[in-house]
Amino acid sequence: MYDYDAAYASDATYFGDRPEAILDAHMGEIAPGGRVLDLGIGQGRNALPLARAGLQVTGVDPSGAAIAQVREQAAAANLDLSLVQTDFADFEPEASFDAVLCFGLLQILSRSQCASLIHRIFAWTRPGSLLLLTAWHVDDPSYERISDTWERVGLHSFRNAQGEHRTYLARGVIRNLIPGWEVLHHQEILGPVHDHGDGDEHRHGTIELVARRR
């Protein structure tokens, strides 16, 4: 499996230092002082700005390095975040959330895990809550390489010998996966060129979604 602990230890801004663009654009729609769940908090690039804005942030990540780095940054800025080191499938919140962030996660889960997570997110929210989500679509430049070299385990879903998954969504299908949500923003684009750590530059076929629970 991919070693996120090592990746985060090697680069303090492995996935960049700016929040997701759709979070910047829609942060003001989250209820003031509301509870926000960041699934895959990473190094805190989305969660820390929310905490600075006075929101109650819970961050979940299986990486101990991620949790430690966010805790250190939060302490230095005197911010109060709730941090949980656990696998996403094992997370069980004590109360519902006003917004859930799910960035960069669906593409590393199996197809069935994606469906399960979306179902659980619905259960963790209430009417009026926001879902902010990104995923990869089938026109992602990596799709052809992955489909040729990894084992197919579901519709546009693949697994390698180390047990890692890559799951892509057909164009437009994300709307069918979120019954009970009103779509506020949805676009499917070829994202900007970027890199991670000392890796090669690349870009992704990105799905952006913001929805409000009915």
N, C-alpha and C positions, 0 to 999 in steps of 0.2 A: 504493500500500500504506500501511497505517496507520503513522504515524511514532512508534514507541515511544521513540526517542531524545528527541524533543521532549517527549513526554508525561512521561517520567521526569525530564527537566531542569526541567519546570515544577512538579513536585510530588514531594517526597521520599518520599511514601507514596501513590503513585498508586492502588494496589490495596489500600490499607489498611496497617496496621502490626501486625496480628495474624496468626499462622499459621492455616491452614485448621483448622476445628473437628475434622475427622477425624484430622488430624495430632496435634493436642493429645491426642485420645482414644487414639491407638494408637502414639504415639512409644515408649512403654515396651516394645512388642513387637519393636522392632528390636534385633538382636543388639548387646550392648554393644561399643562401639568399631567397629561395623560400617561398611561402605562404603555410602553413600547417594548416589543420583543424583537431582538436582533438574532436571527438564527444564522450561526456562522459568523460570530462577531469579529473573528480574525484579529487584526491589530487595532481595531477600534475606529477606523476611519469614518464609519457611519454613526456609531453609537456615541462617541465622545461629543460631536456637535449637538446631538439631541440632548444629552445630559446638560451641556452648557446652556441650552435653551430652556431648561427647567423641566424637562420631561423625565419621567421615571423609567429608566432603561434597565431591562434584563437582557444580558448577553449570554448566549449559549455557544459553546464550541468544544469539540473533543480534544483540541490541542492544549496541552498544559502551558506551552510557551505563549500561545495567544492569550490565554487568561492571565498569565503573569504579567505580560507586557501591558495589557489594558489596565490591570489593577495598579501597576506602577504609574501609568500616565494619569489615571483618575485621582490617585492619591496626591500627585504633584500639583494637580489643578484643583484639589479640594472638591472633587465631584463624587457623588454617591451613586454608584452603579451596583446592581446585583449581578454577579458573575457565576455561571454554573458550568463546570467542566463535565460534560457528558456527551454521549452520542445523541443525535437528534431524535432517534427512535425511542430513547429512554426518558426523554424530558417530559415531566408532568408538572405544569404550573399550578399554583395555588389559587389564582384568580385570573379573570379574563383580561384581555389587552385591548387597548384602543387602536393600536396599529401593530402590524407584524411586517418585518423586513425579511425577505427571502432572496438574497442576492448571491449569485454564483454557486448555488447549491443544487438545483434540480439536475444540472448536467452531470454531476458526479454521483448521482443516485441511479438505481435501477428504475425501470418504468413503474413497477409495482410500488417501490418506495416513494416515488414522486406522487403517485395517486394517494398513498396513505398519508403522506405529509400534508398535502393539500386538504384532505379530509380533516386531519387533526387541527390544522390552522383554523378551519371554520369553527371547530369546537372550542378553540381557545379565545374566540372573539365574541362580540355581541353586535346587534344591529347598529349600524353607523360606523363600525370599526373599519380601518383602512388596511388593505394588503398592498404592499409594494414588492414587486417580484421581477427578477430577470431570469432568463433561460437562454438556451441556444437553439436555433432552428436548423433545419436540414440543409440550408445553403451555407452553413458554416464551412470555412475553408478546410477544416480538419476532418470533415465528415467522410470524404472519400478514403483518406488514409486509414482512419479508424475502422471503417466498414470493411476494408480489405485485409486488415491485420488482426483485428480483435474478434472474439467469438460473438456472434449475434445471439442475444438472449431475450429479445422482445422487439416490438415495433420501434425501429430506429434506436435501439438500445444495445450496447455492446459491453463485453467484459474481457479484460486481459488476463494473463496467467497469474498476475499478482492479486487478482480480485478487484481491481479498480473498474469502475463503470463510467461510461459516457452515454448519455441519453440526449437525443435531439428531438425536437417537436416539429411536426409538419406545420407548414404555414397556416396560421389562423386557428389552429386546434386549441390553443390555450384558452380561448373563450369557452370551449365546450367542457373544459376541465374544472371550471369554477362556477357551477350552478349556485345560485343564492347570492351572487355578487354582481353589483352594477359596475360596469367598466367605465372608468373615468379617463383613462389614457391607455392607449395600446399602439405600439409601433414595432415593426420588425425590420431591422436595419443591418447593414454591415458596419460594425463598430470601428472605432479609431485604431490605428496601429499603436501597439504598446509592447512592453516586455515585463517580465517578472524577475526580479533579482538580476542575475547575469545571463538570463536566458535570451533566446533569439526574439527579435521583433515579430509580432504576429497580430492578427485581428480575428474577431469572432462574428458570426451571424447571431445577433443579439435580439431577443424578445424583451421588450419593456412593457410592464403592465402595472397600472394602479387601479384598484377597484375598491368599492365601498360595500360592506356587507348589508344586505337588505334586511 
